[in-house]
Each structure stands twice: as structure tokens, then as C-alpha cells.
């Protein structure tokens, strides 16, 4: 999310989470004020290889509930964030031959994982990976599913969520497929998506 009026519009649809990107190279980089949101909506700050000091500053400024890290952050850095009482979501770019064993060293230092599509950017590529690779995910750590999710593949994602190997998926992370322009979400598309999951 990027624009205050649009944030308020989307908040009226009562999503569980709203993301705010704090990465200067992103066209969605957030530099505004966040309107008052219902307490039920958790604010997620998205960072890429940021310093602890930068993250601490944004958490304090925006009263963030979760930290989502999308870069090359180490398990030790995740541990440091947790020691600072932050709830940590660590993103991983997934592809067909992705080795899920690499997640083991992060297991104790993250509250959730996020599985996104491997692309040229740190997220927001609008690409979907083959969700069947998650059959190889054997940890009980909950995860967010991301990557090219929108109204076009609602039925596919709902079908996936009914499968046994998706039981640890606790959230669907939607971004570019709901956009009119970077950071500006279509209220109608977002409403369609949320309503589909409420059925």
C-alpha cells in the first residue's frame, strides 16, 4: 500500500494484514502517513537488507506489527530482530528445485515464512510459481503464500488451500495482480478476492 486514500478504501474491506514497503528502489516505497486503521488489521513493514536501526525507526514511527524481510538477511539477523521483540516474516524465492532444507537454520528465528516466486525483483513480479513444490515443505512453521495471486486464479488458490500439504498456509499475500499502478490497489478486485475466501 502507498496512498492514504487508497489505504482507507482497502481497509474498509477488512483484510487481515496490510503491507508497507520501506525500500527506496521500489516504486511502492512508502513515505506518507498511515491513516488510522482498525486494530484487527496488522501492519506489516517490508524491508530489503535494511539495518536494524532503520527497521527500529520505522517500527516506532508507524507502529508496525510485523517485519517482513525480503533480502539476503541471515538467520542471525532474524534472531536479532526477535530479540528486539519484533515478529518476523522471512521471505524466500521459491522455484521448482528449491531446497527447503535451507529453511532449517531460520526455523527458530522467524514467526512465519513467506514463499514468493523467484523473479528479477525482490517481490512484486506478478509471477506464480508451481505450488506443488510445497509438497516438499515438511516443517510446521506457518507461511504466507505469495506470487502472482489475483482474481484470475482465485479458484486455483482455493483448490490449493484444500490440499493437505497447504495446512500451514495462514495467509495469502497479494500485490501486483490487484494493482492499477504500483502501490495503488483496485478496490473492486480486492473486494472480489476477499469475498471469495469468505465463502
N, C-alpha and C positions, 0 to 999 in steps of 0.2 A: 504494500500500500504506500501511496505517496502524497495524495492530495486530500486535504482536510474534509472538503465537502463529500468526496467520494468515500472516504473512510466512514463518515457518519451514515451515508446511504447503505454501505455494505454492513455496517454494524447493526443496522435495523433488521437485518436478516438473521442475526444471532449465530454467526459462526463460532466455533469453539476457540479458534485462535486467529490472530491477525499478525502478519509478518511485516517488519520494517527493516529495510536493508541499509546497513551502515558500511558502505563500501564505495569509495569515491569513483571507481572506474565503472560502476554500474549505472545504467540510465534510470534505474529505480532508486538511486541513492536518496535517503530520506534526510531532509534538513529543516523540516517545518515543525509545528506543534501538533501533538496528537490530541484530537478532541476528547472530551470525556467519554469513556466507554463503559458499558455495563461491566460489573465486576466479573461476570461469568465469562467474558471474552478475555483470553490470556494474550498478553502482548509478547511477541517473540522478536528479539533483536537478532538480525542475521549479520554475521561478520565473516570476513575472509582474511586470515592470517593477521588479525589485529593484535595489538599488545594488550596485556592485562589492564593497563592504565586506561586505554581507550574504552575497553569494554566496561570497566568500572564507572567511567564518566557517563556513558550512555545509559547504563542501568539506573544510575542515580537520577539523571536528567529526565528519563522517560518512564521510570518505574516499571522496567521490563520484568516479566515473569519467567521467561525462558531465554537462554542464549543458544542460538543455532550457529554452529561454526562450519564453514563450507570450504575451508582451505586445506593446508597441509599440517594442521595442528597435531601435535604429538599426544600420546596418552598422558605424558607428564603435564602438558599444558591443560588438558581436560581435568586432570586431578587438581591442579592449581585453581581452576575455576570453581570446582566443587568445594574446595577448602574455603573459598570466598562466599560460600553459601548460594552459588548460582545453580540453577537447574540447567543441565547441559544436553543439547541435542547435537550429535555429531553426524554430519552428512558424509556419505560415501557415494562415489560414482560407480554404478554397477553396470556390468556388461556380461556377455554370455559365459566367459571363462573367469569371472570374478572369484577370487579365493576368499570365502567367508571366514577362513581361519585367521585372516588378518584382523578380524574384529575382536579376537580373544583378548588382546592386550589393552583394548579400550573398554572392555566389559565393565570393570569396576568403577570407571571414572566418567561414565555417561548415564544420564537418566533415560535417554532414548537414542536410537539411531534414526537416520533418515536415509532412505535409498532413492537416489536420483539417477537419471540417465547420464552416462558418460558423454560429454559434448565439448565444444570448444570454449564454452564459458563456465564459470562457477555457478551453475544452475540457470534457470530461465531460458533453456534452449528449446523448449516446446517439443522435445523428443521423448518417446516412450520406449522403455526397454522391455525385454521379454520377461514378464513377471514370473514365468515358470521357473526361472533360475532361483527364485526364493524357496523352492523345494529343498535347496541345499542349505538353507539357513536353519541351523539347529540350536540356536541359543534362545533363551526365554526372555531376552531383553526386548521390550516393546519397540516398535518402529513406526515412523511415518513413511508413507509411500508417496513418491513424487515423480515428476517427469511426464510432461505432455498430457496431463489429465484435464479433461473438459467435458462439455456437454456431448461432444461427438462420441465419446467412449464410456458414457455412463453405464450402459448395460454390461460392457466388458468388465468394468471395475467392480460392479455389484456382483457379477458372477465370480470374479476372483475372490472377493471377500467371503464368499460362501464355502471356499475350499479350506481344507484342514490346515494346510501349510500357511494360511494367512492369519491364523488365530492371534498372532502377536502384533498385527497391524492395528494401531489405535487411532490413526488419523490419516486423512488424505490431504496432501499438500498441493494446492492448485495455484497456478500463477499465470504464465503467458497465455494459455488457452482461454483464459477468461478476460483477457485484456482488449481494450480498444486502442491503447497505446501503452508504452512502458509505465507501469505503476498505476494506470487508470483501469479499474475493473468495470466490466459490464454488469450492472445491477441485475439485468434480466437473466443473463447466463448464470450468474452466481446463484440467483434465486432458483433457477431450474435445477442446478446441481444439488443444492442443499435440500430442496423438496424431494428429489429423487432418493436421497439417503434417509429421509424421514418416513418414507412409505413402509 
